[in-house]
Amino acid sequence: MCLESYHLIGLIAGASSNLLFFSRSVGADDVSIKIKYCGVCYADVVWTKNLHGDSMYPVVPGHEIVGVVTTTGPNAGGFKVGDHVGVGTFVNSCMECQHCNDLREIFCPKSAYTFNSIDSDGTVTKGGYSSYIVVHQRFCYKIPDGYPLDKAAPLLCAGITVYSPMMRHKMNQPGKSLGVIGLGGLGHMAVKFGKAFGLKVTVFSTSESKKEEALNILKADKFVLSSDKQQMMSLTQSLDFIVDTASGDHPFDPYMDLLKVEGVLILVGFPSEIKLSPRSLNLGARSIAGSITGGTKETQEMLHFCAANKVYPEIEVISISYVNEALQRLIDRDVKYRFVIDVGNSLN
């Protein structure tokens, strides 16, 4: 990690239980939340290391936040003290544009991300590697009764990032076939949603070591080593959908050939480029589309779906003092499948 972020996380780990100074004051429409858990996302690596060149130090990462309501503004009538709630990747928007009216706030040009962004009061947003957070009630989600709070955290980014495009492209049709490229935080959630939707799920990975995990832990129907041309060719025109979670550079044509006529590949990763032959699209009337995350309405719907269908992320719970090691392990792809910081017991 860069020096600035190392000192910041060290400060948080050794701070007192009251870190309210990291958040803005509670406004009329706001909810104040005592953070219990926070998932660790690759975005935390990006902005602590200033990989995009726009980090505003000190950076307080974390946008998979779960906690308990401690204070509500007079207009935040949908919440009460003691509610179990979550906060995802963004905490504000203009609330007036067409995207906001459609409850797809993530596309609002004035949306504010949960950390390293500018909030409504002009301050830089601070994320979940802290004791408390204050957000507008619109961007606060109720965690269904009985759903484990530590497992709820990854749903607020990894979960909704794959759930949103899967629903948008009607990937919830039982009996259809789904391919999932990559088996990290996002990929394992795509597998879990696919199984919950009643799909036949095939996992593609560059690592043979993922086979047992895919089949025995995540209950995928098939595993394919993507470097094996024979295995790949055996699935030609067999899949209705593919969710591509890989951020490393990889070829697209071999996967497009696996789609049936009018099949759809959804890209949620960020490779440096997308290169494919027009043949891959035109000859089968196939589509490739991108996606990031979801709006407020579908995020709340996803939380209820996970509770009703017992969809639980696979997590490794860690202390805040371990976060530097966790970020390095995330870079090294050494996590199954999401780190979750136990903020309540290691920071508060």
C-alpha positions in Angstrom: 0.0 0.0 0.0 1.1 3.6 -0.4 2.5 5.4 2.6 -0.5 7.7 3.0 -3.1 4.9 3.2 -0.9 2.7 5.4 -0.8 5.5 8.0 -4.5 6.1 7.7 -5.5 2.5 8.3 -3.0 2.3 11.1 -4.6 5.3 12.6 -8.1 3.8 12.3 -7.0 0.5 13.8 -5.5 2.2 16.9 -8.2 4.9 17.4 -10.7 5.3 20.1 -14.3 4.0 19.8 -15.6 7.4 18.8 -14.8 8.3 15.2 -17.7 10.5 14.5 -15.4 13.1 13.1 -15.1 11.0 9.9 -18.8 11.6 9.1 -20.8 14.7 8.4 -23.5 15.8 10.9 -26.9 14.1 10.8 -29.3 16.1 8.6 -33.1 16.0 8.4 -33.1 13.1 5.8 -30.1 11.3 7.2 -29.4 8.1 9.1 -26.4 7.6 11.4 -25.1 4.1 11.5 -22.7 2.3 13.9 -20.7 0.1 11.6 -20.5 -3.6 12.5 -19.0 -5.1 9.4 -17.4 -3.9 6.2 -16.5 -6.0 3.1 -13.1 -5.6 1.4 -13.4 -4.8 -2.3 -10.7 -4.3 -5.0 -11.9 -0.7 -5.1 -10.2 -0.3 -1.7 -6.9 -1.2 -3.4 -7.5 1.1 -6.3 -8.0 4.2 -4.2 -5.6 3.6 -1.4 -2.9 3.0 -4.0 -4.1 5.9 -6.1 -4.2 3.7 -9.2 -6.6 6.1 -11.0 -4.6 9.2 -10.0 -7.6 10.8 -8.3 -7.3 9.7 -4.6 -8.1 12.4 -2.1 -6.0 11.6 1.0 -6.6 10.7 3.7 -8.6 7.9 2.1 -11.0 5.8 4.3 -12.0 2.9 2.1 -14.9 0.5 2.3 -18.3 0.5 0.5 -19.8 -2.8 1.7 -21.1 -1.6 5.0 -23.5 -3.2 7.5 -24.4 -1.8 10.9 -27.0 -0.6 13.3 -29.0 2.7 13.2 -28.1 5.0 16.1 -29.7 8.3 15.0 -32.3 9.3 12.5 -33.2 12.7 11.1 -36.8 14.0 11.4 -37.5 13.1 7.8 -36.0 9.6 7.9 -39.2 8.0 9.0 -38.4 4.7 7.2 -35.8 3.8 9.8 -35.6 3.6 13.6 -32.9 3.2 16.1 -31.7 -0.4 16.3 -32.5 -1.3 12.7 -30.0 -3.5 10.9 -29.0 -1.6 7.7 -26.5 -1.6 4.9 -24.7 1.0 2.7 -23.3 0.3 -0.7 -21.2 1.9 -3.3 -22.8 5.3 -3.4 -24.4 7.7 -0.8 -25.9 10.6 -2.7 -27.1 11.8 -6.1 -29.0 14.8 -7.5 -32.4 13.0 -6.9 -33.9 15.0 -9.7 -32.7 13.6 -13.0 -34.3 10.8 -15.0 -31.9 8.2 -13.7 -32.8 9.2 -10.1 -36.5 9.2 -10.9 -36.1 5.7 -12.3 -34.2 4.7 -9.0 -31.1 4.0 -11.1 -29.1 6.6 -9.2 -25.7 5.1 -10.0 -26.0 6.6 -13.5 -26.7 10.1 -12.1 -23.9 12.4 -13.2 -23.9 13.9 -9.7 -23.9 10.6 -7.7 -21.5 10.5 -4.8 -19.5 7.4 -4.1 -19.2 6.1 -0.5 -15.6 7.1 -0.2 -13.2 9.3 -2.1 -16.1 11.4 -3.5 -17.6 14.8 -2.8 -20.7 14.6 -0.6 -23.7 17.1 -0.5 -22.0 19.3 2.0 -18.8 19.6 0.0 -16.7 17.2 2.2 -14.9 14.1 1.0 -16.8 11.0 1.7 -15.3 8.4 4.1 -16.1 4.7 3.9 -16.6 1.8 6.1 -13.1 1.3 7.6 -14.4 3.4 10.5 -16.8 3.3 13.4 -19.7 5.4 12.1 -21.2 6.6 8.8 -23.9 9.1 8.1 -25.9 8.8 4.8 -29.1 10.0 3.2 -31.9 7.6 4.0 -32.4 6.9 0.3 -29.1 5.1 0.2 -29.6 3.1 3.3 -30.9 -0.5 3.0 -32.8 -2.6 5.5 -31.1 -6.0 6.1 -33.9 -8.6 6.4 -34.5 -10.1 9.8 -32.3 -13.1 10.5 -29.9 -12.5 7.7 -26.3 -12.8 9.1 -24.8 -9.3 9.2 -21.3 -10.4 8.3 -22.5 -12.2 5.2 -24.7 -9.2 4.2 -21.8 -6.9 3.7 -20.5 -8.3 0.4 -24.0 -8.1 -1.1 -23.7 -4.3 -1.1 -21.1 -4.3 -3.9 -20.1 -7.8 -5.1 -23.7 -9.1 -4.9 -25.5 -6.2 -6.5 -22.8 -5.8 -9.2 -23.8 -9.2 -10.7 -27.4 -9.4 -9.6 -28.4 -6.1 -11.4 -27.3 -7.1 -14.9 -28.5 -10.7 -14.5 -32.0 -9.3 -13.7 -31.8 -6.7 -16.5 -31.0 -9.3 -19.1 -33.5 -11.8 -17.7 -31.0 -14.3 -16.5 -33.5 -15.6 -13.9 -35.2 -18.1 -16.2 -35.1 -21.6 -14.7 -33.6 -24.2 -17.0 -31.5 -21.8 -19.0 -27.7 -22.1 -19.1 -25.2 -19.7 -17.6 -21.4 -19.4 -17.9 -19.4 -17.6 -15.2 -15.9 -16.4 -16.1 -13.7 -16.0 -13.0 -14.3 -17.2 -9.5 -13.5 -14.4 -7.2 -15.8 -12.1 -5.1 -18.1 -11.3 -8.0 -17.9 -14.6 -9.8 -18.8 -16.7 -6.8 -21.9 -14.5 -6.3 -22.9 -15.0 -10.0 -22.7 -18.7 -9.4 -24.9 -18.5 -6.3 -27.5 -16.3 -8.0 -27.5 -18.6 -11.0 -28.2 -21.6 -8.9 -30.9 -19.7 -7.0 -32.5 -18.7 -10.3 -32.6 -22.4 -11.3 -30.0 -22.1 -14.1 -27.5 -24.7 -15.2 -24.2 -23.1 -14.3 -20.7 -23.6 -15.8 -17.6 -22.0 -14.3 -14.7 -21.0 -16.4 -11.3 -20.5 -14.8 -7.6 -20.4 -15.8 -6.8 -22.4 -12.6 -7.6 -26.2 -12.3 -7.4 -25.7 -8.5 -10.8 -23.9 -8.7 -12.6 -27.0 -9.9 -13.3 -28.6 -6.5 -14.5 -25.3 -5.1 -16.7 -24.6 -8.1 -18.4 -28.0 -8.1 -18.4 -29.0 -4.4 -18.6 -25.7 -2.5 -20.5 -23.5 -4.9 -22.5 -26.4 -6.5 -21.9 -25.4 -10.1 -23.0 -27.9 -12.7 -19.8 -27.9 -14.7 -16.2 -26.6 -14.5 -14.1 -25.8 -17.6 -10.4 -25.0 -17.7 -10.5 -22.1 -20.1 -7.0 -22.8 -21.5 -8.1 -26.3 -22.7 -9.3 -25.7 -26.2 -11.0 -29.1 -26.4 -13.1 -28.4 -23.2 -14.1 -25.0 -24.6 -15.0 -26.3 -28.0 -17.2 -29.0 -26.5 -19.6 -26.2 -25.2 -19.9 -24.4 -28.6 -23.3 -22.7 -28.8 -24.5 -24.2 -25.5 -24.9 -21.2 -23.2 -27.8 -18.7 -23.0 -25.8 -16.2 -20.9 -22.3 -15.5 -19.7 -21.3 -13.3 -16.8 -17.7 -12.2 -17.3 -16.1 -11.0 -14.0 -12.5 -11.2 -15.1 -10.5 -7.9 -14.9 -7.3 -9.3 -16.4 -6.9 -9.1 -20.2 -8.3 -12.2 -21.9 -9.7 -13.2 -25.3 -13.4 -12.8 -25.9 -14.0 -14.7 -29.1 -13.7 -18.1 -27.5 -16.4 -17.3 -25.0 -18.7 -15.6 -27.6 -18.6 -18.8 -29.6 -20.1 -20.7 -26.6 -23.3 -18.6 -26.7 -26.4 -19.7 -28.4 -28.1 -17.6 -31.0 -29.1 -14.3 -29.4 -27.0 -15.2 -26.3 -25.7 -12.4 -24.1 -22.3 -11.8 -22.4 -22.3 -9.3 -19.5 -18.9 -7.7 -18.6 -18.6 -6.6 -15.0 -14.8 -6.7 -14.9 -12.4 -4.1 -16.2 -9.8 -5.6 -18.6 -7.7 -3.0 -20.3 -9.4 -3.6 -23.7 -12.1 -5.6 -25.4 -11.1 -7.2 -28.7 -13.3 -9.5 -30.7 -14.2 -10.4 -34.2 -17.5 -9.0 -35.6 -18.2 -12.6 -36.6 -18.6 -13.4 -32.9 -21.5 -11.0 -32.7 -23.1 -10.9 -36.1 -23.3 -14.6 -37.1 -25.2 -15.5 -34.0 -27.0 -12.2 -33.3 -25.2 -12.2 -30.0 -24.7 -9.3 -27.6 -22.0 -8.0 -25.3 -23.0 -5.5 -22.6 -21.3 -3.8 -19.7 -22.5 -3.1 -16.2 -21.3 -1.7 -12.9 -23.7 -1.8 -10.0 -27.4 -1.3 -9.3 -29.8 1.4 -8.1 -31.5 1.6 -4.7 -34.7 -0.2 -5.6 -33.0 -3.3 -7.0 -30.4 -3.3 -4.2 -33.2 -3.6 -1.6 -34.9 -6.3 -3.8 -31.7 -8.3 -4.0 -31.3 -8.2 -0.2 -34.8 -9.6 0.2 -34.1 -12.2 -2.5 -31.0 -13.4 -0.7 -32.8 -13.7 2.5 -35.8 -15.6 1.0 -33.5 -18.0 -1.0 -30.7 -18.4 1.6 -28.1 -16.9 -0.7 -25.0 -16.3 1.4 -21.6 -15.1 0.2 -18.5 -17.1 1.2 -16.5 -14.9 3.5 -13.4 -14.8 5.6 -13.9 -12.5 8.7 -10.9 -10.5 9.7 -9.9 -7.8 12.3 -9.2 -4.3 11.2 -5.6 -4.8 12.2 -5.2 -7.4 9.4 -6.5 -5.1 6.6 -3.1 -4.4 5.0 -2.4 -8.1 4.7 -6.0 -8.6 3.4 -5.5 -6.0 0.7 -2.3 -7.7 -0.4 -3.9 -11.1 -0.4 -6.7 -9.6 -2.5 -4.1 -8.4 -5.0 -2.6 -11.9 -5.0 -6.1 -13.4 -5.5 -5.7 -15.3 -2.2 -9.2 -15.1 -0.7 -12.3 -17.3 -0.8 -14.2 -15.3 -1.6 -14.6 -12.0 0.2 -12.8 -10.5 3.2 -15.2 -8.9 5.8 -13.8 -6.7 8.5 -15.3 -7.3 11.9 -15.4 -3.5 12.7 -17.6 -3.9 15.7 -15.3 -6.1 17.6 -11.9 -4.8 16.4 -12.4 -1.1 16.2 -15.4 0.1 18.2 
